[in-house]
Amino acid sequence: MPSRLQFPKGFLWGTAQGAHEVEGGLVRSDWWVWEQTPGHVAGGATSLAGADWWHRADDDFVMAARLGLRALRFSVEWSRVEPDEGRFDEEALARYAAWAERLRGLGIEPVACLLHRTLPQWLAARGGFEGAEAVERFGRFAGRAVEAIADRVQWWLTVDDPAGYVEHGWLDGRWPPGRRRDLGGALRVARHLAAAHATAWHLIHRRVPTALVSAGIQHHPPGPSGSALERGAGWLRDWLSNRAWLESTLDGRLRPPLGALERFEPAGATHDFIGLQVDGDGLGEAALEAARHGRPILVTSHRTAGAGPASLTGALAGLHAAIQRGADVRGYLYASLVDGFGWSEGYRRAGGLLQVDRATQERHLTGRALLYGEIARDDVVHAG
């Protein structure tokens, strides 16, 4: 007999998307340049079409509302807003503001992300976040974005997965700029992203003091089994790839390898909640680990290990167990609402609640969408 797991009333059941995954036409970003080189993206795919959100987002918002979802995360694409240095596209800013307004009108909480893996080409050509000047330029962009949409948005992410951005860009070379084993560059970028996060946190709070701001942090909790050496190696990987950055921006004291515990005052206490991101299994364990920081938690992106319903309900059962043990989890954003461009994996990684016909851009409701909609409407997961 399946267990009936009751989640808190008003729990933010939602979905997460990145601009470059779904908008289409983002040809002014560094990722667009990256996609033109054979071998960088599976199957030679490009993001040119995406899911055509720049023209079709409203239809998907309506479908999300019909499913009963209560939150939707989107990103404000820097390369669209500032395609050339110092030239801001006011129509693009107005479009993002209209999205947030439309979502609110549909009863869906907008969650806005300011930096999701892409840079404008003009900044990438100068080294991107390897240079300290990128922090100031990001602050200028973030200020315009905040001015445009802050009155409509309560939940914010400054940076999506900073550790993943650094790892794949400067250590394994899977993402732009394609560096391998560039530890010095990686540490510079990580420190500058911490400064960029802090800059955005202060900008948002000056405009909306009650805003809830964090970053999307991947968690890789060590497995409960295995030898002591294996568990220790897992802990070290999680520390280097995630916890060091998070803890440095929780209290403004730079942890190794970002620093030697020196004070970085602007980054102190710049998380109003913990943006929790974890792929596959272990969601509950990651939520319990995040809870030790004493802040509310929003699961800002989660991709299940498999496509079947048991994979989703099993992950949510783990999250429910964490809540029962005291984790203050406010919501869960499934990745993703629609199938989109999957970065280095191209379009071969599906999993959206809405399947997209690449030839016609038609949407097809999946069984998982119906299951997730039922969960969202009732705040109940039937698991086991």
Buried (B, 14 or more C-beta within 10 A) or exposed (E): EEEEBEBEEEBBBBBBBBBBBBBBBBBBBBBBBBBEEEEBBBEEBBBEBBBBBBEBBBBBBEBBBEBBBBBBBBBBBBBBBBBEEEEBBEEBBEBBBBBBBBBBEBEBBBBBBBBBBBBBBBBBEBBBBBBEEBBEBBBBBBBBBBEBBBEBBBBBBBBBBBBBBBBBBBBEBBBBBBBEEBEEBBBBBBBBBBBBBBBBBBBBBEBBEEBBBBBBBBBBBBEEEEEEEEBEEBBEEBBBBBBBBBBBBBBBBBBEBBBEEEEBEBBBEBBBBBBBBBBEBBBBBBBBBBBEBEBBBBBBBBBBBEEEBEBBBBBBBBBBBBBEEEBBBBBBBBBBBBBBBBBBEBBEBEBBBBBBEEEEBEBEBBEBBEBBBBBBEBBBBBBE
